Amino acid sequence: MTTDRAATADAEPNGYLTGPFSPVHREITAENLVVEGEIPADVAGSFVRNSPNPKFAPQGRYHWFDGDGMLHGVHIAGGKATYRNRFVRTAGLMEETEAGHALHTGILERPDYRKPGGPFKNTGNTDLHFHAGKFLALWWLCGDAHQVRLPDLETLGAFNFGGALARGISAHPKTDPRTGELIFFDYAMQPPFMYYGVADACGEIVHQTPIEMPGPRLQHDIAITEHYTLLFDMPMYWDPELLRQGKTKVVFNRDLPGRIGVIPRRGNGDTIRWFEAAPFYMYHTINAYEEGDEIVLVGCRIDNPIPESRENPLRRARLTFLELHPLLHRWRINLVTGTVKEESLDDVASEFPRTNDRLLGAAQRYSYNPRIAREPQLLFDGLIKYDTTTGASWTCDYGPRRWGGEAVFVPRAGATEEDAGYCMNFVYNGDDDSSELWILDAQDLPSGPLAKIGIPQRVPIGYHTCWVGQDEIDTQIFA
């Protein structure tokens, strides 16, 4: 972030507004999509991806995190597929639509604290989560969620658990597959800097507590085990002195350790225990589980998220001042000795990992990680399946000038094996500016897709995906 608003555009064309990142403006519905191969007979439901997609020309400098939320969905029923894309109709987007132009600046510009609801526009552009009959679009900087109807992707309005939220909800809550509980968090620039909460299987908030932090932090994800939740205090954060001046800048302090907080599922803030590790930043966890006296955490660790030089000789992916070179990593947190043991599990950069959500919080072996290409923008040129127990891996290469994204895992009907299922994600073809939905056999990624579903317009590179089976779609609650 910067404190200088004099410049209204980057010196060079913004790579996150061109090519495969170019926003689309048409909202369409297309039925009976062309399928190459065959959609598995046991696949029925909606695959949806959230994406940043500015509706109007941005005010000032644009960061990829700024764009208005747009959902791209493919609904599958009876072996046939229908595509829809819709904006997440947030209050900020509706205000700008009425004005006919952008009214909000993004995170690279000086924040405007006079804006209702906070200095930045809640775009709902980041994550998707289905819980207790509600399909929610979530934002990385917290705030209200937005409920969306499936399969037509219409925004039903802001959602804050009937006003029961102490403050807001961030992207990346977790649903415990054993209890149905939703575990969530919120972070802010002002104290209390973090809130932690739990909603029961019916969607009622049953626990909220502030978490004491040394200052404002940039959180992004959490992890759960059977009995605990893992929160993070990482040394990348808003510069506190500039915040006091009403300005924003992100710093990474290598003199501070990374801290992993372990709190009982419904524990109060004063019950959290902090465990120190080497300095790091992590956008996305993979899984955590209890093993004897230890909690095992696996995620995508970044050693240095803010490079000192603008030069990029290794062609690592960058988001303006941020560098994304995450590596598969494991931490072992000993609850008895208070020590943390760490080990890197691969030297290949990957991000947006997914697993079989039916085993979230329990021991599992497999993770499905998009492989980061050696490109100046964040692009994924393949999908790696990791066996985090043995260290083995298998890869589906997308091919030249083809870029994918987060691949959600869809279990086969009646499956008992952890990896018996499918991986789904959008793949963009740079040769003809087209997109497809690929369905891969999760037990045989290198063989390529079982089915490619043609999408009638380009799907820009985006963020997080969600699969909601037809049985869950049928349980939606709109009240």
Buried (B, 14 or more C-beta within 10 A) or exposed (E): BBEEBEEEEBEEEBBBBEBBBEBBEEEEBBEEBEBEEEBBEBBBBBBBBBBBBBBBEBBBBBBBBBBBBBBBBBBBBEEEBBBBBBBBBBBBBEEBBEEEEBBBBBBBBBBBEEBEBBBBBBBBBBBBBBBBBBBBBBBBBBBBBBBBBBBEBEBBEBBBBEEEBBBBBBBBBBBBBEBBBBBBBBBBBEEBBBBBBBBBBEBEBBBBBBBEBEEBBBBBBBBBBEEBBBBBBBBBBBBEEBBEEEBBEBBBEEEBBBBBBBBEBBBBBEEBBBBBBEBBBBBBBBBBBBEEEBBBBBBBBBBBBBBEEEEEEEEBBBBBBBBBBBBBBBBBBBBEEEEBEBEEBBEBBBBBBBBBBBBBBBBBBBBBBBBBBEBEBBBBBBBBBBEBEEEEBBBBEBEEEBBBBBBBBBBBEEBEEBBBBBBBBBBBBEEEEBBBBBBBBBBEBEEBBBBBBBBEBBBBBBBBBBBBBBEBBEEBEEE
